[in-house]
C-alpha cells in the first residue's frame, strides 16, 4: 500500500503571490498610518479678515471658525456677536465657552487691527489695506501636535509663525521688515503662542467632546476653506476591508 502523506499546511502547494513579504508589510504600515492620520488628527482654525478702514455700518473685522475644515461659527465686529452654524455651532452656543469665545474673538480682532495699522507704512499700496490671518491648532492622540499663524496682506501670503518652535518664515520677501518688527516683540510672540497652543487647543479639546456626541455632521464649508477632512463611514469600512485582505495575503504567504 503506497505511503500517503498527511495533508498539512506545509505540504499544500502554495499559489505564487505577486507581492513579497516586505512589500506587504510596507503596504500594511502605509495603510495603518493613513487611517491613523485620517481618524485621529483634528484641527481648529480661526480665519480673520481685518480692514484698516471700513465704511459706516460695515465690519472692519470678520472671523470664521472651522472644526476639521467644517465651518460652524461666524463673527463680525459690527454686531460683536458670534453666529452659530450647524449642529456643532448650536451645541457650543449652549455652553459657558460661548461668552469666552465671543470676548476673545473681539479682543484678537482689535489686536490684529492695531498690528495692521502699525505696519501699514511698510505696505506698498495706496488706500485701505487688508490683513488676513489664519490661526490653526491641531490635536492627535490627546495632545497638541501643531500651532501656527499665517499672515496675508491684501490677499498675498507673506509670513508664517510656528508657535510650537517660536520661528518665523518669510513667504513674501517684501514682508521681511514686518517680520523683523514682529520678531523683536517677544511679548507678541508669547501672545501668539498662548492663543494658539493654549486657548485654541483648549477649545478644540472641548469642541471634540461635543462633536463626538453629534448624530449628524456640521455645516460643510469646503467651498470656503478647502474640502472637508471628516472621514465617512464608507472609507472606514473600505480601509478595514483592504487591511484585512492584505493581512490575509501576508499570513498565507508566510505559512
C-alpha positions as a printed Julia matrix, in Angstrom:
255×3 Matrix{Float64}:
   0.0     0.0    0.0
   1.56    3.3   -1.02
   2.53    5.73   1.69
   0.08    8.62   1.96
   1.43   11.82   3.45
  -0.92   13.62   5.78
  -2.3    16.82   4.38
  -0.92   19.81   6.25
  -0.5    23.49   5.55
   3.22   22.89   4.93
   2.89   20.37   2.09
  -0.04   22.02   0.27
   1.27   23.76  -2.86
   1.22   27.48  -2.41
  -0.05   29.8   -5.08
   2.55   32.3   -6.18
   1.91   35.81  -4.97
   2.92   38.93  -6.77
   3.87   40.77  -3.57
   6.84   39.93  -1.39
   6.5    39.93   2.42
   8.43   43.2    2.59
   6.05   44.9    0.17
   3.03   43.58   2.01
   4.41   44.87   5.3
   5.06   48.27   3.76
   1.51   48.4    2.41
   0.17   47.5    5.85
   2.23   50.22   7.51
   1.19   52.82   4.96
  -2.48   51.95   5.33
  -2.3    52.0    9.12
  -0.54   55.36   9.04
  -3.13   56.82   6.66
  -6.02   55.56   8.77
  -4.42   56.93  11.94
  -3.95   60.34  10.36
  -7.47   60.49   8.94
  -9.2    59.25  12.09
  -7.01   60.63  14.87
  -5.98   64.11  13.72
  -8.23   67.08  14.44
  -7.89   70.8   13.82
  -9.45   74.08  14.85
  -8.9    77.08  12.58
  -9.74   80.76  13.05
  -9.77   82.89   9.89
  -9.67   86.64  10.5
 -10.12   89.36   7.87
  -9.06   92.77   9.18
  -9.54   96.04   7.31
  -7.59   99.19   8.09
 -10.68  101.19   7.13
 -14.33  100.34   6.53
 -17.48  102.25   5.69
 -20.01  103.03   8.43
 -22.17  100.01   9.1
 -19.63   97.61   7.61
 -17.44   95.44   9.86
 -13.7    96.05   9.93
 -13.2    92.56  11.36
 -14.78   89.3   10.26
 -13.91   85.86  11.57
 -14.82   82.31  10.62
 -14.14   79.29  12.81
 -13.63   75.82  11.35
 -13.57   72.45  13.09
 -11.83   69.88  10.89
 -12.45   72.3    7.98
 -16.18   72.44   8.76
 -17.47   75.99   9.27
 -19.52   76.24  12.48
 -19.06   79.82  13.79
 -19.01   83.32  12.29
 -18.17   86.65  13.93
 -18.14   90.29  12.85
 -17.08   93.45  14.65
 -20.18   95.41  13.61
 -22.54   93.26  15.68
 -19.83   91.97  18.04
 -21.71   88.69  18.06
 -20.85   85.1   17.19
 -23.31   83.32  14.91
 -23.62   79.53  15.32
 -23.82   77.36  12.21
 -24.84   73.73  12.05
 -25.37   71.35  14.95
 -21.9    71.83  16.43
 -22.39   75.6   16.47
 -25.7    75.19  18.29
 -24.13   72.86  20.84
 -21.28   75.29  21.52
 -23.81   78.13  21.79
 -25.37   76.37  24.77
 -22.1    76.16  26.73
 -20.23   78.57  29.0
 -17.48   78.74  26.37
 -19.69   80.88  24.14
 -19.2    84.11  26.09
 -15.47   83.48  26.42
 -15.18   82.81  22.7
 -17.1    85.98  21.78
 -14.9    88.11  24.02
 -11.68   86.55  22.72
 -12.64   86.99  19.07
 -13.33   90.67  19.68
 -10.04   91.18  21.53
  -7.97   89.34  18.92
  -9.65   91.31  16.15
  -8.74   94.61  17.81
  -5.16   93.48  18.44
  -4.72   92.38  14.83
  -6.08   95.69  13.59
  -3.51   97.54  15.7
  -0.8    95.38  14.12
  -2.11   96.23  10.66
  -2.16   99.97  11.4
   1.37   99.8   12.85
   2.87   98.17   9.74
   0.7    99.98   7.18
   3.51  102.45   6.31
   5.59   99.42   5.22
   2.86   98.15   2.89
   3.38   99.24  -0.7
  -0.17  100.14  -1.57
  -2.37  103.19  -1.67
  -5.69  103.22   0.09
  -7.02  100.83   2.73
  -5.17   97.59   3.45
  -6.47   94.18   4.46
  -4.83   91.67   6.77
  -5.89   88.02   6.56
  -4.83   85.87   9.49
  -5.23   82.13   9.99
  -4.69   80.76  13.48
  -4.53   76.96  13.47
  -4.12   74.38  16.2
  -4.06   70.59  15.82
  -4.53   67.67  18.21
  -3.79   63.99  17.86
  -3.66   61.23  20.46
  -4.86   63.65  23.17
  -2.03   66.14  22.7
  -1.3    69.32  20.8
   0.67   68.48  17.64
   0.61   71.82  15.83
   0.02   75.54  16.38
   0.67   78.23  13.8
  -0.26   81.65  12.45
  -0.32   82.53   8.77
  -0.5    86.15   7.63
  -1.53   87.59   4.28
  -1.65   91.26   3.3
  -4.08   92.34   0.59
  -4.58   88.7   -0.38
  -0.89   87.77  -0.67
   0.58   85.32   1.83
   3.61   86.86   3.46
   4.51   85.36   6.86
   4.16   82.13   8.82
   4.73   81.85  12.57
   5.24   78.39  14.09
   4.09   78.78  17.68
   5.43   75.34  18.62
   9.01   76.28  17.76
   8.65   80.09  18.0
  10.06   80.53  14.48
   9.14   82.86  11.61
   9.12   82.01   7.91
   9.04   84.73   5.25
   6.79   83.73   2.34
   6.97   87.07   0.52
  10.32   88.87   0.73
   8.52   92.22   0.81
   7.34   91.3    4.31
  10.88   90.86   5.68
  10.79   94.19   7.52
   7.41   93.34   9.04
   8.82   90.03  10.25
  11.77   91.77  11.89
   9.43   94.23  13.58
   7.21   91.49  15.0
  10.1    89.18  15.84
  11.65   91.82  18.09
   8.44   91.97  20.09
   8.82   88.95  22.38
   5.54   89.79  24.05
   3.77   89.49  20.7
   5.3    86.06  20.06
   4.22   84.86  23.51
   0.75   86.25  22.82
   0.5    84.28  19.58
   1.79   81.16  21.32
  -0.68   81.46  24.2
  -3.65   81.89  21.88
  -2.79   79.03  19.51
  -1.31   76.48  21.92
  -3.38   77.5   24.94
  -6.82   78.88  24.13
  -7.24   77.28  20.69
  -6.03   73.9   21.92
  -8.34   74.09  24.94
 -11.35   74.89  22.76
 -10.5    72.15  20.29
 -10.43   69.58  23.08
 -13.78   70.82  24.38
 -15.43   71.0   20.94
 -14.3    67.46  20.16
 -16.41   66.25  23.07
 -19.48   67.94  21.57
 -18.72   66.67  18.07
 -18.42   63.05  19.21
 -21.94   63.24  20.64
 -23.46   64.61  17.43
 -25.75   62.34  15.36
 -25.18   64.39  12.18
 -22.3    66.32  10.55
 -21.73   70.07  10.86
 -22.12   72.6    8.05
 -19.57   71.81   5.36
 -17.52   74.77   4.14
 -15.37   73.08   1.52
 -16.14   75.85  -0.95
 -14.78   78.42   1.51
 -11.86   76.67   3.17
 -10.91   73.58   1.2
 -12.51   70.18   1.22
 -13.78   68.55   4.37
 -11.38   66.32   6.24
 -14.06   64.32   8.04
 -13.83   60.63   7.24
 -17.09   58.97   6.09
 -18.0    55.54   7.43
 -17.71   54.15   3.9
 -13.99   54.91   3.81
 -13.5    53.36   7.24
 -15.18   50.17   6.07
 -13.16   50.15   2.85
  -9.93   50.74   4.74
 -10.71   47.91   7.16
 -11.52   45.59   4.24
  -8.25   46.39   2.44
  -6.32   45.92   5.67
  -7.96   42.53   6.24
  -7.15   41.37   2.69
  -3.52   42.45   2.97
  -3.11   40.73   6.33
  -4.69   37.57   4.94
  -2.34   37.54   1.95
   0.63   38.05   4.2
  -0.36   35.18   6.53
  -0.95   32.82   3.59
   2.44   33.72   2.16
   4.43   33.09   5.34
   2.65   29.84   6.3
